[in-house]
Each structure stands twice: as C-alpha cells, then as structure tokens.
Amino acid sequence: MTEKAIFYHAGCAVCVDAEQRFAAALDSSRYDVEVVDLGEAKDRIVEAERAGVTSVPAMVIGGGVYHINHGADLSALG
C-alpha cells in the first residue's frame, strides 16, 4: 500500500528544481506522488493552506508539511 504525497509548487525555477530533486526521488513503491502547480490550479490553494502549506515548494506526506527552500508565499499566488 502506498502513502499519498502531494508536492505543491508555483512553476518557478526553484519549484521546478525541487520537483526534480525531491518529488521525483520518492520511492514509487512507497509513495503515490501528486504534483500540483498552484499557479495553474488556483482552486487548490485553499486545500494547500488547510494542509499547513505557507510557501511553495512544499511536500505534504501523512499530514506533515515539508517546506523546501522558499519560492513564493501562498498569499502571492491567490
């Protein structure tokens, strides 16, 4: 059984680099990774906020939020 992981980003260079380094590196036999570009999917910003994301790029796994570097605050995306 795989655990859900959601990688939120905004499409910026920092976010794309983080996606390539972290989201793609997760073991697919353990994690079902969904990549969400909040620049394109603005309707999911509230979902990210509820999960505890304050800036992107960020990964949410098992209710834990892992902020990676700092590309943009969520408030700048809305």
Protein Blocks (a to p, Z undefined) as FASTA:
>chain_A
ZZddddddehiaklmmmmmmmmmmpcfklpccddddfklmmmlmmmmmmnopabdcddde
ehiacdehjfbdfklmZZ
